[in-house]
């Protein structure tokens, strides 16, 4: 079973996807990690984030195992890491190189330890439109920019990273503009849209589980 969960940054996709993967015993593929992995390798190698040749090379050689290894680095989900991911994700050659990896994974999904899985939960921006257009179930999770910026600000604050809510909101709005300029980042026509602005993660999780259970019974 392949389930896709798309939507803007800090809408709650990651938390939801992880909980669903555990409940339904599926592997979890956060597709945003592929860009963070390339961005982090650029930072660790002290390459300019504008170096398209280096970014493409890292993208072509990235594996799921390497991505999971890099995700353990503290800088992987830092503010600097987010900026790097956003920059390399805008490079067409990088997106092309990473697309095949993401699509192939849906055909042979594995858990982090390499053991085969019976399916995967994809979390990203265009997983239901580009990566897995034939997914069994598609969700689009969203929330207002203000709510998402506050969630992300609290994450940075908890990590002790210096940031301000206004700056995070500015970055959130800018990232939305870049992301949604691509038609593929719009909700898939057959996606189930859920606004989490006024819902707790538990409420969202319960609602999504009911939908998945219902679809499985109908299938």
Number of C-alpha atoms within 10 A of each C-alpha: 14 20 25 28 27 29 27 23 24 22 25 23 25 20 13 20 24 18 17 22 18 12 10 16 15 23 24 24 27 19 19 18 21 28 25 27 29 30 28 26 20 22 16 10 10 9 15 12 19 13 12 16 12 17 23 21 14 19 25 18 12 17 16 19 13 12 17 16 12 19 17 10 12 10 16 20 18 16 16 13 22 18 17 24 24 18 15 26 21 13 16 11 17 23 17 13 17 22 18 12 18 22 16 12 16 22 12 12 23 20 18 16 8 10 9 13 17 15 22 27 29 32 28 22 27 25 31 31 22 15 23 20 16 14 18 15 20 27 23 27 25 20 20 14 21 16 16 22 25 18 18 19 22 15 14 19 14 9 11 9 13 9 13 15 17 13 11 21 19 15 15 21 16 11 16 16 11 13 21 15 11 11 11 16 22 18 23 20 10 13 17 15 17 17 15 19 16 11 12 10 15 11 11 17 17 12 12 17 15 11 13 17 12 11 12 12 7 7 7
